[in-house]
């Protein structure tokens, strides 16, 4: 195993992200902080490792990232096993997030869909429902074009096709968004 090659590949992906994506990351962070300041919520959805990223980011907002501040309303739609299994059983796996979005998301909320492929059917369906409800849609994907990018208001495309490198960048960007929110919300009276 060439661990140095993995680290170099990670560094190259991060360097490309730095060169290509800072305006997109800033735009995502601003949309999220503006929604929170206006009393809206952030909802996150993803599968597998991306589901874990959703839970991680939601926890940083509800608990705290770095700055002591008020708890912020964020929900990972990946965590309610009763909902997930009932919806998957009764409607199909592609509806596990869409049904939750239908019941929870309101106009002005933010829905973040994390998918390394950019084509996860359950996130695509969630985005379609969220768009009808007037939510802001933020996609976090890999390099390949996909349905999530087409539906999203803003889409961060990590410049890699390697799932592990994409996921590493997604959580780093999630932390950057949390840091921005800490700075902006932390300054609020």
N, C-alpha and C positions, 0 to 999 in steps of 0.2 A: 504494500500500500504506500503510495507516494503522498504523504500528508502535506509536503511542501507544495505539490502541484495543486492540491485542493485549496490551500490558503491563497496561492497565486491566482487561481481561478476566481475565488471570492473577491480578492483585491481588484482584479480586472473588472468584475461586474460592478463593484461599488464605484470604481473610478468612472465607468461609463454612465452609471446612474448620476453621479455628481455632474458630469458634463452635459447630460441630456434632460434631467428631470427636476432640478431644483424649483423652477417656476411651477411645475405641476404639484410638487409636494407643498409648496407655499400656498397654492390655491386650495388644496384639500384641507390643510390646517386652518386656513381662514374660514372656509365654509363650515367646518365643524365647530370652531369657536364662536362664529356668528350665530349658528343655530342654537348652541348652548346658552349664549348670552340672551337670546330671544325667548328662552324658556322651552326650547324643543329638545328632543332626545336623539341619541345616536344608537342605531341598531346595526349589528354586525352578523354576517353569515358566511360560512365557508365549510369545507369538508376536510376531514383528516387533519393534517398538520395545520391547515388554514383555519379549521374549527378551533384548534388550540390557540392560534394567533388571535382569533376573535375574542375568546375568553380572556386572554392575557390583556388585550387592549381595553376591554370593558372593565376589567379589574383595576387597571391603572386609573381609569376615569372615576369609577365609583369610589374606590379607596383613595389612593393618591399615587402620583408618579414620583415627583421629588418635592414639590412645594406643598406646604400646608395650605389647604384651601377647602372650600365646601365640596361635598360629594356631588358628583355630576351624573346626570341620568344617561346611562348607557346599558344596553342589554345585548348579550351574545345570544342569538336565536338558536344556538347550537347546544344549549345546556338543559333544556327541559325534556328529559327522556320520555315522559308520559306523552307530551305533545308530539315529539318526533316519531315515536313508535305508533301512536294512534293514527296520525296523519299518513305516515308511510303505509300502514296497513289498510286504511280506509280509502285513501285517494291515490297513493303512489309516492315513491320517494321524491319525485320531482316537485312535489307540492309541500314538502316539509317546512320550507321557509315562507312560501307564498301565503299559506293559510295563517301563519303567525303575523306576517306583514298586514294581511287583510284585517286582522282584529286589533293590532296594536299601533300601527304607524298612522300618523296624522300629517296633514299638510305642514310643511316647514321642517319636518324631521329629516334626518340624514340616514340613509341606508348604505352601509359599506359592504360590498361583496368581494371576498378574497378568493381568487381561483387561479392557480398557476397556469391552467390551460386556457382560461378565459371563456370556457364554454360549458361550465357546470350547469346542467339543466335546472337544478333546483334554485340556483342563484338567478339564472335568466328569468325564470317564472316569478321569483320574488321581486326582481327589478320591474317586470311588467306591471305587477300589482302596485308596487310603490310609486311608479310613474303616474298611474291613474289617480293615486291619492295625493299627488303634489309634493312628494318627498324629493330631496336632492339625492341623486344616485352617484356613488363613488365606487369605481372599480379599481381593484388592485390585482394585476395579472402578470403574466410573463410576456416575452417578446412577441409571440405569435398573435396574429389578429384573431378576434373572437367576438361572440355575441355580446358578452358583457361590455366590451369596449363600445360597441355600437349603441347600446342602451344607456350607458353611463353619461352623466353630465360632465364628469371628470374621470379620467382613467390613468392611473399610474401603470405603465408597462415596464417592468424590470427587464433590462436588456440581456436576457439569457433564456435559453430553452432547457436549462438544467433545473429540475424541480428544487433541489436542495439550495442552489444559489438564489433562486427566486424567493423561496421561503425565508432565507436569511435576510434578504433585503426587505421583504414585507414587514418583518418584525422590527427591523431597524427604522423603517419609515413610520411604523406605528408608534415607536418611541419618540420620533421627531415630532409627530403630530401631538402627542401627549405633552412634550416639552413646550411646544408653542402654546397649547391650551393652558398649561400651568402659568406661563408667563403672562398671557392675556387675561385669563380669569383671575389669576392671583393678584393682579393689579386692580381688579374691580373692587369698589368700596363694599 
